[in-house]
């Protein structure tokens, strides 16, 4: 776990957002766009490169990181669970 992540800190969290995708893998920056947590692909790539996104408990800085069903993405106080339709 990443120190300071919502999961690690034991904070009361909102219900996770479920991101349903028709196919996998999906690139990380596209998930942030798809669930409307950023306004553009450029903004998504920026927050990822700044280390503000956590994937499966680890800080992820690769914008095009391949995400699969079952992966958990954290951004801010939001938790996003990825699932294939």
MODELLER restraints for C-alpha pairs under 7 A, 6 or more apart:
rsr = mdl.restraints
at = mdl.atoms
rsr.add(forms.Gaussian(group=physical.xy_distance, feature=features.Distance(at['CA:1:A'], at['CA:8:A']), mean=5.91, stdev=0.5))
rsr.add(forms.Gaussian(group=physical.xy_distance, feature=features.Distance(at['CA:1:A'], at['CA:57:A']), mean=4.48, stdev=0.5))
rsr.add(forms.Gaussian(group=physical.xy_distance, feature=features.Distance(at['CA:1:A'], at['CA:58:A']), mean=6.26, stdev=0.5))
rsr.add(forms.Gaussian(group=physical.xy_distance, feature=features.Distance(at['CA:2:A'], at['CA:8:A']), mean=6.53, stdev=0.5))
rsr.add(forms.Gaussian(group=physical.xy_distance, feature=features.Distance(at['CA:2:A'], at['CA:57:A']), mean=5.59, stdev=0.5))
rsr.add(forms.Gaussian(group=physical.xy_distance, feature=features.Distance(at['CA:2:A'], at['CA:58:A']), mean=5.61, stdev=0.5))
rsr.add(forms.Gaussian(group=physical.xy_distance, feature=features.Distance(at['CA:2:A'], at['CA:59:A']), mean=6.93, stdev=0.5))
rsr.add(forms.Gaussian(group=physical.xy_distance, feature=features.Distance(at['CA:6:A'], at['CA:77:A']), mean=6.48, stdev=0.5))
rsr.add(forms.Gaussian(group=physical.xy_distance, feature=features.Distance(at['CA:16:A'], at['CA:78:A']), mean=6.87, stdev=0.5))
rsr.add(forms.Gaussian(group=physical.xy_distance, feature=features.Distance(at['CA:16:A'], at['CA:79:A']), mean=4.86, stdev=0.5))
rsr.add(forms.Gaussian(group=physical.xy_distance, feature=features.Distance(at['CA:16:A'], at['CA:80:A']), mean=5.48, stdev=0.5))
rsr.add(forms.Gaussian(group=physical.xy_distance, feature=features.Distance(at['CA:16:A'], at['CA:81:A']), mean=6.52, stdev=0.5))
rsr.add(forms.Gaussian(group=physical.xy_distance, feature=features.Distance(at['CA:17:A'], at['CA:79:A']), mean=6.11, stdev=0.5))
rsr.add(forms.Gaussian(group=physical.xy_distance, feature=features.Distance(at['CA:17:A'], at['CA:80:A']), mean=4.64, stdev=0.5))
rsr.add(forms.Gaussian(group=physical.xy_distance, feature=features.Distance(at['CA:17:A'], at['CA:81:A']), mean=6.13, stdev=0.5))
rsr.add(forms.Gaussian(group=physical.xy_distance, feature=features.Distance(at['CA:18:A'], at['CA:80:A']), mean=5.73, stdev=0.5))
rsr.add(forms.Gaussian(group=physical.xy_distance, feature=features.Distance(at['CA:18:A'], at['CA:81:A']), mean=4.88, stdev=0.5))
rsr.add(forms.Gaussian(group=physical.xy_distance, feature=features.Distance(at['CA:18:A'], at['CA:82:A']), mean=5.96, stdev=0.5))
rsr.add(forms.Gaussian(group=physical.xy_distance, feature=features.Distance(at['CA:18:A'], at['CA:83:A']), mean=6.99, stdev=0.5))
rsr.add(forms.Gaussian(group=physical.xy_distance, feature=features.Distance(at['CA:19:A'], at['CA:35:A']), mean=6.87, stdev=0.5))
rsr.add(forms.Gaussian(group=physical.xy_distance, feature=features.Distance(at['CA:19:A'], at['CA:80:A']), mean=6.53, stdev=0.5))
rsr.add(forms.Gaussian(group=physical.xy_distance, feature=features.Distance(at['CA:19:A'], at['CA:81:A']), mean=5.97, stdev=0.5))
rsr.add(forms.Gaussian(group=physical.xy_distance, feature=features.Distance(at['CA:19:A'], at['CA:82:A']), mean=4.79, stdev=0.5))
rsr.add(forms.Gaussian(group=physical.xy_distance, feature=features.Distance(at['CA:19:A'], at['CA:83:A']), mean=6.09, stdev=0.5))
rsr.add(forms.Gaussian(group=physical.xy_distance, feature=features.Distance(at['CA:20:A'], at['CA:82:A']), mean=6.13, stdev=0.5))
rsr.add(forms.Gaussian(group=physical.xy_distance, feature=features.Distance(at['CA:20:A'], at['CA:83:A']), mean=4.97, stdev=0.5))
rsr.add(forms.Gaussian(group=physical.xy_distance, feature=features.Distance(at['CA:20:A'], at['CA:84:A']), mean=5.45, stdev=0.5))
rsr.add(forms.Gaussian(group=physical.xy_distance, feature=features.Distance(at['CA:20:A'], at['CA:85:A']), mean=5.56, stdev=0.5))
rsr.add(forms.Gaussian(group=physical.xy_distance, feature=features.Distance(at['CA:21:A'], at['CA:83:A']), mean=6.25, stdev=0.5))
rsr.add(forms.Gaussian(group=physical.xy_distance, feature=features.Distance(at['CA:21:A'], at['CA:84:A']), mean=4.87, stdev=0.5))
rsr.add(forms.Gaussian(group=physical.xy_distance, feature=features.Distance(at['CA:21:A'], at['CA:85:A']), mean=5.81, stdev=0.5))
rsr.add(forms.Gaussian(group=physical.xy_distance, feature=features.Distance(at['CA:22:A'], at['CA:84:A']), mean=5.69, stdev=0.5))
rsr.add(forms.Gaussian(group=physical.xy_distance, feature=features.Distance(at['CA:22:A'], at['CA:85:A']), mean=5.45, stdev=0.5))
rsr.add(forms.Gaussian(group=physical.xy_distance, feature=features.Distance(at['CA:23:A'], at['CA:84:A']), mean=6.28, stdev=0.5))
rsr.add(forms.Gaussian(group=physical.xy_distance, feature=features.Distance(at['CA:24:A'], at['CA:68:A']), mean=5.73, stdev=0.5))
rsr.add(forms.Gaussian(group=physical.xy_distance, feature=features.Distance(at['CA:25:A'], at['CA:66:A']), mean=5.41, stdev=0.5))
rsr.add(forms.Gaussian(group=physical.xy_distance, feature=features.Distance(at['CA:25:A'], at['CA:67:A']), mean=5.27, stdev=0.5))
rsr.add(forms.Gaussian(group=physical.xy_distance, feature=features.Distance(at['CA:25:A'], at['CA:68:A']), mean=5.05, stdev=0.5))
rsr.add(forms.Gaussian(group=physical.xy_distance, feature=features.Distance(at['CA:26:A'], at['CA:66:A']), mean=5.58, stdev=0.5))
rsr.add(forms.Gaussian(group=physical.xy_distance, feature=features.Distance(at['CA:26:A'], at['CA:67:A']), mean=5.24, stdev=0.5))
rsr.add(forms.Gaussian(group=physical.xy_distance, feature=features.Distance(at['CA:26:A'], at['CA:68:A']), mean=6.79, stdev=0.5))
rsr.add(forms.Gaussian(group=physical.xy_distance, feature=features.Distance(at['CA:27:A'], at['CA:64:A']), mean=4.76, stdev=0.5))
rsr.add(forms.Gaussian(group=physical.xy_distance, feature=features.Distance(at['CA:27:A'], at['CA:65:A']), mean=5.46, stdev=0.5))
rsr.add(forms.Gaussian(group=physical.xy_distance, feature=features.Distance(at['CA:27:A'], at['CA:66:A']), mean=4.82, stdev=0.5))
rsr.add(forms.Gaussian(group=physical.xy_distance, feature=features.Distance(at['CA:27:A'], at['CA:67:A']), mean=5.93, stdev=0.5))
rsr.add(forms.Gaussian(group=physical.xy_distance, feature=features.Distance(at['CA:28:A'], at['CA:63:A']), mean=5.91, stdev=0.5))
rsr.add(forms.Gaussian(group=physical.xy_distance, feature=features.Distance(at['CA:28:A'], at['CA:64:A']), mean=5.59, stdev=0.5))
rsr.add(forms.Gaussian(group=physical.xy_distance, feature=features.Distance(at['CA:28:A'], at['CA:65:A']), mean=5.39, stdev=0.5))
rsr.add(forms.Gaussian(group=physical.xy_distance, feature=features.Distance(at['CA:28:A'], at['CA:66:A']), mean=6.30, stdev=0.5))
rsr.add(forms.Gaussian(group=physical.xy_distance, feature=features.Distance(at['CA:28:A'], at['CA:67:A']), mean=6.10, stdev=0.5))
rsr.add(forms.Gaussian(group=physical.xy_distance, feature=features.Distance(at['CA:29:A'], at['CA:41:A']), mean=6.55, stdev=0.5))
rsr.add(forms.Gaussian(group=physical.xy_distance, feature=features.Distance(at['CA:29:A'], at['CA:44:A']), mean=5.25, stdev=0.5))
rsr.add(forms.Gaussian(group=physical.xy_distance, feature=features.Distance(at['CA:29:A'], at['CA:45:A']), mean=5.87, stdev=0.5))
rsr.add(forms.Gaussian(group=physical.xy_distance, feature=features.Distance(at['CA:29:A'], at['CA:63:A']), mean=5.58, stdev=0.5))
rsr.add(forms.Gaussian(group=physical.xy_distance, feature=features.Distance(at['CA:29:A'], at['CA:64:A']), mean=6.48, stdev=0.5))
rsr.add(forms.Gaussian(group=physical.xy_distance, feature=features.Distance(at['CA:32:A'], at['CA:38:A']), mean=6.10, stdev=0.5))
rsr.add(forms.Gaussian(group=physical.xy_distance, feature=features.Distance(at['CA:32:A'], at['CA:44:A']), mean=6.23, stdev=0.5))
rsr.add(forms.Gaussian(group=physical.xy_distance, feature=features.Distance(at['CA:33:A'], at['CA:39:A']), mean=6.84, stdev=0.5))
rsr.add(forms.Gaussian(group=physical.xy_distance, feature=features.Distance(at['CA:33:A'], at['CA:40:A']), mean=6.41, stdev=0.5))
rsr.add(forms.Gaussian(group=physical.xy_distance, feature=features.Distance(at['CA:33:A'], at['CA:41:A']), mean=6.45, stdev=0.5))
rsr.add(forms.Gaussian(group=physical.xy_distance, feature=features.Distance(at['CA:33:A'], at['CA:44:A']), mean=6.83, stdev=0.5))
rsr.add(forms.Gaussian(group=physical.xy_distance, feature=features.Distance(at['CA:38:A'], at['CA:44:A']), mean=5.90, stdev=0.5))
rsr.add(forms.Gaussian(group=physical.xy_distance, feature=features.Distance(at['CA:45:A'], at['CA:63:A']), mean=5.51, stdev=0.5))
rsr.add(forms.Gaussian(group=physical.xy_distance, feature=features.Distance(at['CA:47:A'], at['CA:53:A']), mean=6.96, stdev=0.5))
rsr.add(forms.Gaussian(group=physical.xy_distance, feature=features.Distance(at['CA:48:A'], at['CA:60:A']), mean=6.71, stdev=0.5))
rsr.add(forms.Gaussian(group=physical.xy_distance, feature=features.Distance(at['CA:48:A'], at['CA:61:A']), mean=5.10, stdev=0.5))
rsr.add(forms.Gaussian(group=physical.xy_distance, feature=features.Distance(at['CA:48:A'], at['CA:62:A']), mean=6.88, stdev=0.5))
rsr.add(forms.Gaussian(group=physical.xy_distance, feature=features.Distance(at['CA:48:A'], at['CA:63:A']), mean=5.98, stdev=0.5))
rsr.add(forms.Gaussian(group=physical.xy_distance, feature=features.Distance(at['CA:49:A'], at['CA:61:A']), mean=4.68, stdev=0.5))
rsr.add(forms.Gaussian(group=physical.xy_distance, feature=features.Distance(at['CA:49:A'], at['CA:62:A']), mean=6.76, stdev=0.5))
rsr.add(forms.Gaussian(group=physical.xy_distance, feature=features.Distance(at['CA:49:A'], at['CA:63:A']), mean=6.81, stdev=0.5))
rsr.add(forms.Gaussian(group=physical.xy_distance, feature=features.Distance(at['CA:50:A'], at['CA:61:A']), mean=6.92, stdev=0.5))
rsr.add(forms.Gaussian(group=physical.xy_distance, feature=features.Distance(at['CA:51:A'], at['CA:59:A']), mean=5.97, stdev=0.5))
rsr.add(forms.Gaussian(group=physical.xy_distance, feature=features.Distance(at['CA:51:A'], at['CA:60:A']), mean=6.22, stdev=0.5))
rsr.add(forms.Gaussian(group=physical.xy_distance, feature=features.Distance(at['CA:51:A'], at['CA:61:A']), mean=5.48, stdev=0.5))
rsr.add(forms.Gaussian(group=physical.xy_distance, feature=features.Distance(at['CA:52:A'], at['CA:75:A']), mean=6.46, stdev=0.5))
rsr.add(forms.Gaussian(group=physical.xy_distance, feature=features.Distance(at['CA:53:A'], at['CA:59:A']), mean=5.94, stdev=0.5))
rsr.add(forms.Gaussian(group=physical.xy_distance, feature=features.Distance(at['CA:53:A'], at['CA:60:A']), mean=5.89, stdev=0.5))
rsr.add(forms.Gaussian(group=physical.xy_distance, feature=features.Distance(at['CA:53:A'], at['CA:74:A']), mean=5.75, stdev=0.5))
rsr.add(forms.Gaussian(group=physical.xy_distance, feature=features.Distance(at['CA:53:A'], at['CA:75:A']), mean=4.97, stdev=0.5))
rsr.add(forms.Gaussian(group=physical.xy_distance, feature=features.Distance(at['CA:54:A'], at['CA:60:A']), mean=5.52, stdev=0.5))
rsr.add(forms.Gaussian(group=physical.xy_distance, feature=features.Distance(at['CA:54:A'], at['CA:73:A']), mean=5.65, stdev=0.5))
rsr.add(forms.Gaussian(group=physical.xy_distance, feature=features.Distance(at['CA:54:A'], at['CA:74:A']), mean=4.92, stdev=0.5))
rsr.add(forms.Gaussian(group=physical.xy_distance, feature=features.Distance(at['CA:54:A'], at['CA:75:A']), mean=6.61, stdev=0.5))
rsr.add(forms.Gaussian(group=physical.xy_distance, feature=features.Distance(at['CA:55:A'], at['CA:72:A']), mean=5.72, stdev=0.5))
rsr.add(forms.Gaussian(group=physical.xy_distance, feature=features.Distance(at['CA:55:A'], at['CA:73:A']), mean=4.55, stdev=0.5))
rsr.add(forms.Gaussian(group=physical.xy_distance, feature=features.Distance(at['CA:55:A'], at['CA:74:A']), mean=6.37, stdev=0.5))
rsr.add(forms.Gaussian(group=physical.xy_distance, feature=features.Distance(at['CA:56:A'], at['CA:71:A']), mean=6.13, stdev=0.5))
rsr.add(forms.Gaussian(group=physical.xy_distance, feature=features.Distance(at['CA:56:A'], at['CA:72:A']), mean=5.13, stdev=0.5))
rsr.add(forms.Gaussian(group=physical.xy_distance, feature=features.Distance(at['CA:56:A'], at['CA:73:A']), mean=6.40, stdev=0.5))
rsr.add(forms.Gaussian(group=physical.xy_distance, feature=features.Distance(at['CA:68:A'], at['CA:82:A']), mean=6.85, stdev=0.5))
rsr.add(forms.Gaussian(group=physical.xy_distance, feature=features.Distance(at['CA:69:A'], at['CA:82:A']), mean=5.06, stdev=0.5))
rsr.add(forms.Gaussian(group=physical.xy_distance, feature=features.Distance(at['CA:69:A'], at['CA:83:A']), mean=4.39, stdev=0.5))
rsr.add(forms.Gaussian(group=physical.xy_distance, feature=features.Distance(at['CA:69:A'], at['CA:84:A']), mean=5.69, stdev=0.5))
rsr.add(forms.Gaussian(group=physical.xy_distance, feature=features.Distance(at['CA:70:A'], at['CA:81:A']), mean=6.51, stdev=0.5))
rsr.add(forms.Gaussian(group=physical.xy_distance, feature=features.Distance(at['CA:70:A'], at['CA:82:A']), mean=5.55, stdev=0.5))
rsr.add(forms.Gaussian(group=physical.xy_distance, feature=features.Distance(at['CA:70:A'], at['CA:83:A']), mean=5.94, stdev=0.5))
rsr.add(forms.Gaussian(group=physical.xy_distance, feature=features.Distance(at['CA:71:A'], at['CA:81:A']), mean=6.11, stdev=0.5))
rsr.add(forms.Gaussian(group=physical.xy_distance, feature=features.Distance(at['CA:71:A'], at['CA:82:A']), mean=5.65, stdev=0.5))
rsr.add(forms.Gaussian(group=physical.xy_distance, feature=features.Distance(at['CA:72:A'], at['CA:79:A']), mean=6.89, stdev=0.5))
rsr.add(forms.Gaussian(group=physical.xy_distance, feature=features.Distance(at['CA:72:A'], at['CA:80:A']), mean=5.72, stdev=0.5))
rsr.add(forms.Gaussian(group=physical.xy_distance, feature=features.Distance(at['CA:72:A'], at['CA:81:A']), mean=4.73, stdev=0.5))
rsr.add(forms.Gaussian(group=physical.xy_distance, feature=features.Distance(at['CA:72:A'], at['CA:82:A']), mean=6.46, stdev=0.5))
rsr.add(forms.Gaussian(group=physical.xy_distance, feature=features.Distance(at['CA:73:A'], at['CA:79:A']), mean=5.83, stdev=0.5))
rsr.add(forms.Gaussian(group=physical.xy_distance, feature=features.Distance(at['CA:73:A'], at['CA:80:A']), mean=5.00, stdev=0.5))
rsr.add(forms.Gaussian(group=physical.xy_distance, feature=features.Distance(at['CA:73:A'], at['CA:81:A']), mean=6.44, stdev=0.5))
rsr.add(forms.Gaussian(group=physical.xy_distance, feature=features.Distance(at['CA:74:A'], at['CA:80:A']), mean=6.17, stdev=0.5))
